[in-house]
Amino acid sequence: MNRQSTITTVTASAILIAFAATLYFNFTYKSADVLSKQLVRNIIRVHDALQKIHDDCTIIDFDYQKNTINFLNVKSFVGSEVGPVNLVYPEKWNGPYMDDNPTFHEIEYQVVATDSGYFVTPGDGIKLPNGKIVGTNIVLDKSTDVISLMADENALRYGKYIFAKRLELKKKVDERLMVMPNV
C-alpha cells in the first residue's frame, strides 16, 4: 500500500468515525431533548385547556385518582360531567377545547389527584427520557409528593424539563347557590 492510499484510508476512517459519533449524539441526546420538548408541550397544552374549562365551567373535581384526558375535543354534552370531570356550570362549556386529545406514543395524558392537589402528568406506561416509566418506576398515588418528583432527575424531571404541571382549581362556586332557603 502506498502512502497516498494510507492517507486516504485514514481520512475516510476519521470521517466515518466522526459521522457515527454525530449520529450517536443526535439519537441519544437530541432525541431525548426532542421527546422532552414534546412531552412538556403537551402537558402545558392539556393544563391550559383544563384551566380554561375551569375558568368557563368551574371544575368541582375528578372521578378517579388517575383521570385519563380524552375529552378535550368534545363539542357538547348533556349533564354535569364530561369524561371524568364534574362541573358546576356545564352549560358554559365552550368546547371543543382542542381538536385532538394529545397522546405520547398513543398513550393519553392524565390528571392525578393527590393530597396536595391535581397534576397533569404523562399517562401510565409512558417511558420518560430519563428511562423511567410512569406507573411502574414512578408511582403516582393519592399520597405521592408530585412536587418533589418534579424536582427529581430520576422521576418527573429530565435536565431542565419537568413532566408534570399543577392545576390551580380554586373553588369558584357562588356561595348563594350553597344556602338552603327557609322552609
N, C-alpha and C positions, 0 to 999 in steps of 0.2 A: 504494500500500500504506500503510495507516495504522500508527501507532506500536504499537498493541496487537498487530497481526498480525506485525510485525517482531520484537517481543519474544518472541512465541510461537514463531516460526520459529527464532530464535537459541537459545531454551531447548531446543526439541526437537532441534536440531542438536547442542547440547552434550551432551544426554543420550545421543543416538545415538553420538557420538564416545566418550563415557565407556564405554558398553556395548561398543563394538567394541574399545576398548583393554583392557577387562577380559577379554573373550573371548580376545584375542590373548595376554594374560599367562597366562591359565589353560591354554590349549592349548600354548603354547610352554614355559613354565616349570613349571607344575604337572604337566603330563603327563609331562615328563622326571622330575620328582620321583616321581610315581606309578610310572612304569616302573622307576626306580631301586630303589624300595622293593620292587617285585615281584621283580626280579632278585636283590636281596640276600636277601630272604626265602627264595626257592627255593634259592639257593646254601647258605644256612645249613641248610635242611631236608635237602638232599642230603648235606651234610657230616656233619650229626648222625646221619643214617641209616647212613652208611658207618662212622662212628666206632663206632656201636652194633654193626654187623656185625663190626668188628674186635674189639670187646670180647667178643662172643659166640663168634666163629669164628676169629679171628686171620687177617687178610689177609696172605698171603705177598707177592703182587704183582699187577700187572695185565698183561694180554696185550700191550697195544699202547702206543704213546707217547700216543695220544689214545684214550680209552675212553668210549664212549657209556654214559650212565646210563639203562638201560631195563629193569632187573631188580629194582628195589626192591619191586615188587608180587608177586614170586614167593613162593608159599607153601611149596613144597618142590621138591627136585630130586635127581637121582642123580649121584654123582661128587663131585669136589672143586672143581668150577668152576661158578660161576653167572654168566652174562653173561661179561664179560672178567676177572672176579675169581677168583683162585686162593686157596683157603682151607686152613688147616691142619686145622681141626676142622669140616668141613662138616655133621657130624651134629648140631652145636649150633645150626644155622640156626634162627632163630625168626621166620621171615617169615610174612606179608609185613611189610616194614619201612615201607611206605607203601601206601595204597590205589591210588594212581595215580603214575606216574613224572612228575615235574614237567617242563614244557616252557615255552618262551617263544616265542610265535608259531609253535607246533608244532615247534620245534627243541629237541632234548634237550640237557641239560647234559652235561658231560664231566669226566673226571678226566684231567689232563695229567701225564705223567711227565717230570720234568726232572732235571738233575744235582743240584738242590738239594731234591728231594722231589716228592711228589704234591700236586696242587692241584685243587680243584673250581672249574670255570670255566663261563661260558656256552659253549654249543656253537658250532662254526664256522658262520658265516652270521648270527649274531645281531648286530643293529645296536644298539650301546650308546647311551645318552642323550647321550654326548659326540660322537656321529656316527661313531665308529669301528666297524668290522665285524671281529668275531673271525674269525681265519683269513685275512683279507685285509689290513686295516691293522694288525692285532695278530697277529703270527705267534707261535704257541706251539709251539716245537720242543724237543728234548732239552736244548739249551744256553740256552734262554731264561731270563733272570733275572726270574721272575714276581714276586718280592718288590719289585724296582724298578718293574715295571709297575703294581703295586698302589698305588704312591705317585705315579704319573704321571697327571695330569689328561688327557693325550692318549692314555691306554692303558686300564688296568683300574680307573680311578677317575673319578668324576664328583662334584665337591664333596666331601661327607662320605661318599659311598657308594663302597665297594670291591667290585669284581666278581670276586673270587677268594678262596678260603679254603684254607689249607694243611691237609692231613690229617696227623695225628700217628700214624704206623703203626710204633710201636716193636715190635721183634721180641719176641714172647711165646712162642716155641716152647720147649717143655720140653726142656732140654738132655739129659735121659735118653733122649729119642727119637732123638738125634743120635749116640749111641755104638753102635758095632758090637759085637756080642757076640764073645767069644773063640771062635775057631774051631779 
